[in-house]
Each structure stands twice: as structure tokens, then as C-alpha cells.
């Protein structure tokens, strides 16, 4: 059982699905993603949090230049990996309600995306990582551009150029780091960690890499592509983008930024934290005013990312752990919420909040599931959102503890995310579910079996993570601790 | 070396086969001849054959590098020939002559990668160029084709003059035509005569013209656009590969000690080429013209590798020319089929191609991704290698510029992809099902698979580089 297998299964599956030229393609895609889920859960089961890098594949790619193809899973990879593998079957299943043209291509691209994402989260050598990073972009671009809404061509093109621009900056930085390694060179992450670059160089590398990650997540002010792309994409693509792909950026902070350029990471931490907090407040305020429910969720996602990034830049173990668990929680919640929005849109042909109302009268079961997801996203205790946000806020306050007034201030501003989150999510929930039944909602039906099969497991996960967070925190704890032990002495 | 003899003989043989009046025989014979030459070239991989006076007089050498370049050239030609199948059915076409000229031009190209004496380089350049002048005007009844041939010839002749003048000056300064003779002079003399620098400059200008580097690129768009697409593909791949191989050989042997003299000017020219090629390509409405500017921009990347001038440069140039040639052949191959049906070479002629002809659309997509340097294609690794070699030399500013320009490149390459997948065909009623014959499928499948294969397993090729 190795990491490479987890990349190859969806890759081969996608090639098979491409050749199934009818509606059976989706069944096959679902089966393959469930097989992958089985493998993934087995890996998580076998995973030893204290064991460092496991399930390794260390292949040589271009041996004459020391470029390897090194995959492996450690405590930092395991959470985003679990997220990718857990969420994909539900993304596929959630698409069953719509009949997409050319289903073989559609579902094949989703599986291809999964293969690339697993690659990003397990790659331990820089060029393999870059390969998967770009490899994840192509399928999601086509998903969004072919099956998207009216303005899809313009919007997705902007998204594409924007992210590739970031990637090229990243490529230059990675090539630079590679060139700094001792003779015959190496592109291993572990070798990059030990480079000990001087402060100026670290600054350049930091910005080269950080801009690429910031565009992907996105962080204010690199977010302008995001709301449009999320809104115009077909819902499964939106789920991939917000549920998993933005975690590529956050995960990369742990693996490819913090230990590689610790000094610059520390020097810029205040600036980045401010950007992140501006983003989280700004995103939340816009979300409160949105009428378009899909757009509302897009901004809420933008806002949540801000908190995670702010937490990572505190160098506090609780916050780094919080961001880990929040990645998983946010991925699960956002997939569920986008699915609910998609169901509403499919049945009412509108995403306008003011046209909706009274859905609960026709669909009480949906209301319950929606409520669980919504509360998870808001961060109510005993749901998954609570654990992550609590840890993150805790870390942010702790980071500035020697200046209590500032610590309380920044904690309060960051804490606004909870309050604003409650405001816009409750507004969405109330507006759509309660009140008088509106005209468009007249024919609304209760969710059917396959829809329940998407939402129920997600809701179970929301509660499970809320009640037993330690199950997940344990997975990454030693790795995060090791990371900080490594980084903190190197800050100066 | 063997390939030069074989190509010359086969070229003449093909001319005589023209008497048979059977075009299919010509086509098959050209393919077979190229295949034989390709194999014969590989025979010399481990040990060059002793072929008498040419070697003995140090006019040419065969080593692993030249065998690899020759293999790329012959392989590219081998992939282009199948694309000629529809073209030669045209009443006006004269396939016997075309194939013979193509084979003769390859003689010139092989000379350019294995020369040891500047005179042989000159002969090689001329053989290749004169063949190209003729082929650019192959479409006799077409005004644009005539214009292309005329422009190419006039400007090319001028560049050749400068090139030859440069060789004369080098001879004046060093008293030698051979690479080793010049090298000896350069290494021994502390203050070389100004004639040497002037000569080098003139020779470089001549070479840069042939590979269409800015500011010597003005002929490129018109010539590429006006020539029959088949020969445009030939020009864009063979001439470029041979030209860069020759330039690198000249600079890396004889003129290595004068690196400081030519390094700055070449890096400025590379930067200029990258900007001109990429930025102008953005404004094109015609796909073929875009490809012309894109070929200028790729010349910029290759020149960056030449300028970096270290042990990685050679592998970068080899790999980049390979990946570029494969993708360019794919792109022009699809263009030929589409434009034959739609009678138009604009981006819009690709609208909706993915629905009617998914095979062609996928071939084109992978070619565009490779040209744009997206991972999993050979183009990405080629670019990566050039970046690495430029980094090693410390050419940061050109490299950052090159990276930014490849972001610009994405814009125009993706316009084709967008047209194919996302736009509706102009005329829904019109059936634009394009008939793809077996030779086409063979060539396009091969270019596409090789692009992906080398993108995934570059070591198959890197392992060969000495």
C-alpha cells in the first residue's frame, strides 16, 4: 500500500471512464471513487501519527539532475488527503441529479482532478509537486468552462490566467531553491528545509511562493477571480474548487513555505495576518448582503480561509492544529452546503434569496440536514466548525499575548467571523427555509434517496468531528509539533 | 554522416520516381526513404563510420550530439511527410519535386548540425534556405504564397550575404575556416583583432535571421502565413532546430572564451524576442499567424538556453527542440485538416471542433498545452530545463521575463482551446465532419503520444544526452 497507488487508482479510473460513452459513466465513476475511499480509509487506519513519512514511493524521475518523484504521507498530508478521498464520492454522487452532457468527460475529469489533488498532498519533491499542482488546474478549468453558466468563458479564463501566473512565480522560486541545493542538486522538500538561505533571499522566495498560494486560496487582495468562478462553475466544480482545491494553498503553507523560508515567514507574518483578517471581515460583510445564495457561499468560503491563514501565521501549535482540522471541516461543510444550494436551484430555477421561502413545509428532512451543515459552518459547539475556529482564535490571541490590548483587539476582530458567519448563514437558512411559501417553491419535493446519501454521511461527519475532534487532531499533532520545533529556532 | 549520403541519393531517386505519375508511390517512397535514413543515422550512435575524405579533412564530424540532432530532424520530417497526403492530391502539386526538395533540404539541415568547418556550415545553411525559398512559393497560383517566397528570398539572400561576409572576416582574423583553427586562435590571443568580433557578429546575425529572432524576424509572419501549411510546419521545426544546433555548436566550441563578449547582446536579443513574439501573438486573429509569432517566441526561449551556455544548455536545446517540433507538427497538422474544410485559418475556424472531431481537438489541445509549457507535457520539461540552465548562469532578469511571457503565451494558446470546446460552430447545419486518413492518424497520434511520454518520462531522452 503506497501513496502512488492512491494517485494511480483515480488516474486509471478516469481513463476508463473517458471511454464509457453513456450515462453509465457516472456509476463507474462513483464505484471507482468508493474504491479509492476504501483504500484511503485503510491508509488512515494504518497511519501512525508518530511514524513520520509513511507509504513512501521514492522513484527517480531525472536521475542525472537529481530530480526525484517522491511521494509519501505524513501527519501534514493525512488530513487534506483524507478530505480529498472522503469528499470526492459525494461530489460525484451529488452530480447525479443533473444530466450533464458528455458524462464520460465530466466524471473522468473529476477523477483526474482527484488524482492530481492526491498527488499535491503527497508529493515530497518539488517538481512532482508542481506537476500535480498544475495538473489539478486543467481538469477543473475544463469542468468550469464547459459546463458552467453564461459568463463561463470570460470568468474561467480570468481564473486560469490568474492562477497560472501565480504558478509561474512558484516555479521560478522552486527552480531557485533547487539550484541552491548542493551539487548535482535535489528537489526534495527535506533538502530545501536545510538550505539556510539568508534573509533577503528568503524574502524573494517567500513572495514568489506565497503569491501562488494566496491566489489559489484566495487571500485578499488576490481574490477577485473567486466569487465569479465559484458562481459560474457547475456545482460539482465549485465543490472541488472550494472544498478541496483551496486547501492546496493552505496545505502548501505547512509543507512548502513555513519550513523552507522560516525567517521570511516570520517577518511577514504580521502583514499576511492583516491581509487575512481584512479578507475575513470583508468577505463576511459582502456575504451578508448577497442575494445570490451560491455567491453568498463563495464569499463565506473566502472569509473562512482568512481565519485559517491568520492562524497559521501565528506560529502557535493550537492554531496550526486548528487550521488543519478546520480544513477538513470546511471542506465537508462547504460541499454539503453547495449541494443544498444546487438542489434548491434545480427545483426552483432561481438562486435569488428574496424569491425563496418556506421550503421547510415541503422538505422537513432536508431542513434538518441543512441546519446541521449550517450550524457546522457557523461553528456551534458540538459541530466540526467549532473545534477549528476555537483553536484558531485561541492561537491568534496567544500569539500576541505579551500585548494584551492588541491581543484582545485582534482576537475580537477575528472573532467577528463567528458572529458574521452566524448572521449570513442564518439569513440564508431563514430566508430559504422558513416564512411563507413563495411561488417558485410551490413544487418543492423532499430529498430522495441518492440526495440523502450525499447529505447524511456529510452531516454524520459534521457531528462526529464536533463530538470527537481528537480522532482527527491526533493524526496531525506530532507532525505539527515537529514542524514548529524545526521552524522556531530558525526564525532568527 | 551516412544520412547525408542516403538523403542525397534518395532525393534523386525520388525525382526519378516522379516519372511513374503515381503520386501514391512517391508518398510511400518518401516515407520509406526517411525511415531508412533515420535508422542509418542511429547506426552511427556508438561509433561513427569512416567515410573517407570529408572526415579526414575535418569538414564534418559525427558524434552523439549530432546524431541526436539529426534524429530529431529526420524524425520531425518523418512525421510531417504523412501530413502531405492530402496536399499532393491537388492537381497543381508536383509531389516528386516537393519530396526531393524536402530530402535535399534535410541534407543541409544535417550538415548544419555536424559541421566542423564554417564552409560546410555555409553550404548547409544555403541548401536548407534555398529549398525553403522554393517550397514557400510552392503554391504557384496563390499570390500570398508568391509573396512569401519573394520576401523570404530577398531578405534571406541579404542575411546570407552578411553571414558569408562574417565568415570572411573570421578567416581574415584567424586564418582558419575550421572550428578548431578558430578556437586555437581565440584561445591563444590575448587581444583578438576587432575583425574577429565583427565577424562573429555578422555570422550571428546571419544565423539569428534564419531562426527568426527579433529584430531579424520581420519576414517570419508573412512567410509562415503565405506558405502552404505543410511547408510552414517544415520551416518552423527543421530550420529552427538546425539553426540553434549550429549556433550552439559555433559558440560553444570556437567562441567559448569570448563568452563575455556575446553573452550580454544575446541575452538582450533573447529578451526582445520573447517580448515581441509573445505580445504580438496576442493580437493575431489568424491561427497560422499566431503560430508564426509563437515560433518567434520559442526561438527566444531557445536563445535563452544558448545564452545560458553551460553543461545543461545542450540538453535543454535538444529537449526543447524535440518538444517544440512535436507540438508544432501536431498543431499544423490539425490546422491543415481544418482549414482544408473551412477554407479559413482564423481562430474561429476551430469553433466547435471538439463536438464533431474529438480526436483532432484532443491532439490540438495537447499540442497547445505543450507549447504553453503546462506540466505533463514535454513542453513543460523543456521550459523547466531552460529555466534551470538560465538560473545556473545567473540570468535572472531574462528568466523572470521568460516566465512572465509564458503566462502571456497561455492567453493565445488557450484561445484555440476555448474555440474548440466552448464556442459553437458558425453554421450548425453545415456538416464539418473532417475525414482523417490513416497517415494523418498515425502522425498525429505519434506526436501526441510522444509529447505526453516525454512529459512523463523525460529520462527516456535525457538518458541519451552525452
Interface residues (C-beta under 8 A of the other chain):
Chain A: X60 X61 X62 X63 X64 X65 X127 X130 X131 X134 X135 X138 X142 X145 X146 X152 X153 X157 X160 X161 X164 X165 X168 X169 X171 X172 X175 X176 X178 X179
Chain B: X312 X369 X374 X375 X376 X380 X384 X387 X388 X391 X392 X399 X400 X403 X404 X406 X407 X410 X411 X414 X418 X421 X422 X458 X459 X462 X463
